[in-house]
């Protein structure tokens, strides 16, 4: 039970990092579009 919960949390953490990375890249591209 606890092990599976930890595994799910770990996966969510990884997805969160990937999501934040994509969001940062997207926001930087948006800023470049706004500048030009």
trRosetta pair geometry for C-beta under 8 A, 3 or more apart (Angstrom, degrees):
i j d omega theta_ij theta_ji phi_ij phi_ji
1 4 6.3 -60 -150 34 19 105
1 5 6.5 17 152 -17 59 110
2 5 5.5 -56 -148 37 33 115
2 6 6.2 36 153 -21 67 105
3 6 5.7 -53 -150 35 30 112
3 7 6.4 33 150 -22 63 105
4 7 5.4 -51 -149 34 34 116
4 8 6.4 36 152 -20 66 102
5 8 5.8 -52 -150 34 31 111
5 9 6.4 31 151 -18 64 106
6 9 5.6 -54 -148 38 32 112
6 10 6.2 37 151 -24 65 105
7 10 5.6 -52 -149 33 30 114
7 11 6.5 29 152 -18 63 104
8 11 5.8 -55 -150 36 31 110
8 12 6.3 33 151 -20 65 106
9 12 5.6 -53 -147 36 32 113
9 13 6.3 38 151 -24 64 104
10 13 5.6 -52 -151 32 30 115
10 14 6.6 30 150 -18 63 103
11 14 5.6 -53 -151 35 35 112
11 15 6.3 32 151 -17 67 105
12 15 5.7 -55 -147 39 32 110
12 16 6.1 39 150 -26 65 105
13 16 5.5 -51 -147 32 29 116
13 17 6.6 32 152 -20 62 102
14 17 5.8 -51 -153 32 32 111
14 18 6.5 29 151 -15 64 106
15 18 5.6 -56 -150 40 34 112
15 19 6.0 38 151 -23 68 107
16 19 5.6 -53 -145 36 29 113
16 20 6.3 30 155 -19 64 105
17 20 5.8 -54 -147 36 29 110
17 21 6.4 32 152 -22 63 107
18 21 5.6 -54 -149 34 31 115
18 22 6.4 29 153 -16 65 105
19 22 5.8 -55 -149 38 30 109
19 23 6.1 33 151 -22 65 109
20 23 5.5 -54 -144 37 30 115
20 24 6.3 35 154 -23 64 103
21 24 5.8 -52 -150 32 28 111
21 25 6.6 25 153 -15 62 106
22 25 5.8 -56 -150 38 32 110
22 26 6.1 32 152 -20 66 109
23 26 5.7 -56 -145 38 29 112
23 27 6.2 29 155 -21 65 107
24 27 5.8 -54 -144 36 28 110
24 28 6.4 28 156 -19 63 106
25 28 5.9 -56 -150 35 29 110
25 29 6.5 27 153 -17 64 106
26 29 5.8 -57 -150 37 31 109
26 30 6.3 34 150 -22 65 106
27 30 5.5 -51 -147 35 33 115
27 31 6.5 37 152 -22 64 102
28 31 5.7 -50 -150 32 33 113
28 32 6.6 35 150 -20 63 103
29 32 5.6 -51 -151 34 35 113
29 33 6.5 38 149 -21 65 104
30 33 5.6 -53 -151 35 33 113
30 34 6.4 33 151 -20 65 105
31 34 5.6 -53 -148 35 33 112
31 35 6.4 36 152 -23 65 104
32 35 5.8 -52 -149 31 31 113
32 36 6.6 2 162 6 64 109
33 36 6.6 -74 -146 51 26 90
